[in-house]
């Protein structure tokens, strides 16, 4: 069956600053938060590999970006490493070498016919601001983030017309401070929700600053708000559990970014639990008056929940799972390497939800992808990774997205994670996501995978053939 997209829809890809650049040309005092995670939890990272070298995109971007063009990438979302970009975080003085690097990357993308989209932060909070102020919980850090954003707008706004505040702002508060899965391994809900509120305020303030400095640009948020699926939508208890999970994992960033308000039930429960963050009248006005122009939605797997069946221990720190249990659906399709469910239909459901609940705001699938371990075993005689599994993954997700667009969802692009293999938190290079291989056994040599040719053909034609969904 043939699936197609309208004119203006673009296939693209992503690359995270710290996960790809490495830390070349950075001083010891220019560490970012992921470096602290690695430095303090080094043995937990796969094979002990951290972010110091990553994919070495910093040194190789001039040869990497032409490969992106060959892979059919028409839009490329990457981010500035805040910890690299400034010499002095308090005085907001720009590191000119870093500024020139990002400028050169933008120029190289444009020279290769690739539209750049810039994200201001993908967890690269400067370590010094975490250690001195506790990061985004601090209004001082929020001020410094906005000052940093203003410098970036002024430097690159002549060539970059789509901007985003954060990539996946929920991840660090949730995994580091709520669940305790990542360093510093805390279960401190007060800290987690203070960070979430700080990032919500930063998003609104950066949106306002962008419109003041770049009135013709568009400003957005890239969220990894999970699509919540109840065990049985017709069961009132399951449906109620899903609504609470939605209030905590979908709505806090999505509603504030698009509708200009927090979900009432989210605020009520935090108040009842004695965990409401410092929420001022001027905060509510700021959020209401500075919503986004475009929404990026990162999607990998749904979040399935059911009515609470296990007893809750009141001596535990608060967690939203007080009101629901995770549901392990029998027979679900899995990516066995990453441990994530494969359920492409959620892209259609997300598109319909944005259409009906969020004013059909322009949106982009800002990350989607399949991480696979030991991809070298899939190499053909020519040394090319024969990643048909990735082609099928992309095609099925695009097929469901095409259905959403055909039914009126205002989705304007699909950006694969990732352009090339890169370093992820804790998993490091264990799972490979790229259209371009990074061969760590051969001095990080690059090679296009089979999926790159498929992606190029789909991108050139804005259509593709796949089985009927």
Buried (B, 14 or more C-beta within 10 A) or exposed (E): EEBEBEEEBBBBBBBBBBBBBBBBBBEEEBBBBBBBBBBEBEEBBBEEBBBEBBBBBBBBBEEBBBBBBBBBBBBBBBBBBBBBBBBEBEEBEBBEEBBEBBEEBBEBBBEBEBBBBBBBBBBBBBBBBBEBBBBBBBEEBBEBBBBBBBBBBEBBBEBBBBBBBBBBBBBBBBBBBBBBEBBBBBBBBBBBBBBBBBBBBBBBBBBBBBBEBBEEBBBBBBBBBBBBBBBEEEBEBBBBBBBBBBBBBBBBBBBBBBBBBBBEBBBEBBEEBEBBBEBEEEBBEBBEEBBBBBBBBBBBBBBBBBBBEEEEEEEEBBBBBBBBBEBEEEEEEEBEBBEBBBBBBBBBBBBBBBBEBBEBBBBBBBBBBBBBBEBEEBBEEEEBBBBEBBBBBBBBBBBBBBBBBBEEBBBBBBBBBBBBBBBBBBBBBBBBBBBBBBBBEEEBEBBBBBBBBBBBEBBEEBBBEBEEB
